[in-house]
Each structure stands twice: as structure tokens, then as C-alpha cells.
Amino acid sequence: MSEFIITTFDWVPETPRGYVRDIRLRWAMEEAGLPYRVESTSFTSRSDAHFARQPFGQVPWLTHGDTSIFESGAALLYLAEQSGVLMPQDAMGRYKVIEWLFAGLNSVEMATVPWSLFMFSDDTQKTPGRKTLDAFLASRLHHMEQVLAGREWLADAFSVADIVMSDALRLVDRFNGLEQHAASRDYIARATARPAFLKAHADQMAFYAAADA
Ligand SMILES: N[C@@H](CCC(=O)N[C@@H](CS)C(=O)NCC(=O)O)C(=O)O
């Protein structure tokens, strides 16, 4: 089998460490027990070769033989298919995971990322646009709280959808945005207590600590 390679930035500032999206791929690899290595691309200078792999000049991307995949969700689906774990094999089970994977990326992360950009920037001005964004996020969090109050994982078993959803929600938790959402906090705690997450997180932190040296 060809080698799996995750490409991420060679360095990032302190704030995003532990949250750079290569963690989603590292996490899936650890869950699946797939061997992989991590390569890096310059954070400060985005080359044509970088844009050829990731058209927005972002990370991560996944390489496997001749296959190169950008977008963390697409790479996770590929890994789920390659490994035979992190997603059921039957069609109905697969689509249960796929719908929640898209919900994580397109319904929840669509609100969490812009909100967290304000929080990272210490921008607390209550402009009309900000109030709309806060209400948008509050609605998504409210509905996720109802869902998570009734189940351990989004589909029948832990899956790539949980990697994305818990990763999106932990960004909100980082800024204490889940104080009124106990089920969501419990879900994040369950997900991030998994040995695969702990390893992925420790490895990302060590990778960037080494980059400072
Ligand atoms: N939708 C993309 C988002 C990727 C993304 O936002 N990557 C961040 C790191 S976590 C990045 O590259 N930021 C630098 C930039 O946007 O220039 C995915 O899920 O892969």
C-alpha cells in the first residue's frame, strides 16, 4: 500500500496550535491505525506548488500514491474508505455519516469559524452584522445541543463526522461559547479523551514546538 502523507504548515503562531486542521487527518489516521508521515509547506510564503495542491493556499492536504486531496472533509472520507473504519460499509450507514460530516462542515463550521475569527481578534463590538452572526451561531449550537443530548456519537458508532463536528465545536468551547451547552461539552470531552485524538494533538503541538527551536 502507498504511503499516506499529510501536508501542513511548517510553522504557525501560538494561537492556532492544537487547532490546525491537519489534526483531523492525524486523528483519523490514529483511529484507523494507518501508518503516515507529516510533511510541511511554508506558512510565510505560499508557492505555486502549494496552490497546485490546495487552491486556497491552505492546509492540510493528503497524498496517497498518485492521489492528492485537499479539504479536510474530502480527505477524511477518503481515509474512511481506504481504512474500512470510521464509516460503516452499508449504504444507509455511510450516508448517515456523510450527512453529519456535511452538517459539521457546512452548517456548524460555517458559523463557528467566522465567530472564532472575531474572538481571536478580541473584537467585541456589537455591530448589526456581529449580532446576526451571534444569533446564527446560537441557533446552530442550540440545535446541536438537542441532538447531542440524545446520543453518544452522531451516527451509530464514532466516525469521521464526529472528528469534524467535535473539532468545530471545540473551537467554540475554547472561547467559553458552550457554557449553556452541557451535552455539547460532554460530547467534546468524550471525543477528545480518545487516545487517537490525544496522540494527534500531542504530535501537532510537538511539531510546532520543534519548528520554534
Ligand atoms: N475548508 C478547509 C479549511 C482549511 C483551513 O482553514 N486551513 C487553515 C489552517 S487550519 C489555513 O490553512 N489557514 C491559512 C489561510 O487560510 O491562509 C479544510 O477543511 O481543509
The ligand as a Gaussian input file, in Angstrom:
#p B3LYP/6-31G(d) Opt

LIG

0 1
 N      -12.134000      24.036000       4.404000
 C      -10.712000      23.811000       4.583000
 C      -10.200000      24.872000       5.539000
 C       -8.707000      24.797000       5.673000
 C       -8.199000      25.872000       6.600000
 O       -8.928000      26.782000       7.032000
 N       -6.900000      25.753000       6.922000
 C       -6.260000      26.741000       7.748000
 C       -5.418000      26.047000       8.798000
 S       -6.474000      25.214000       9.938000
 C       -5.316000      27.552000       6.867000
 O       -4.680000      26.998000       6.000000
 N       -5.229000      28.855000       7.130000
 C       -4.352000      29.749000       6.423000
 C       -5.065000      30.542000       5.381000
 O       -6.297000      30.470000       5.268000
 O       -4.388000      31.262000       4.666000
 C      -10.485000      22.400000       5.144000
 O      -11.311000      21.925000       5.925000
 O       -9.487000      21.755000       4.798000

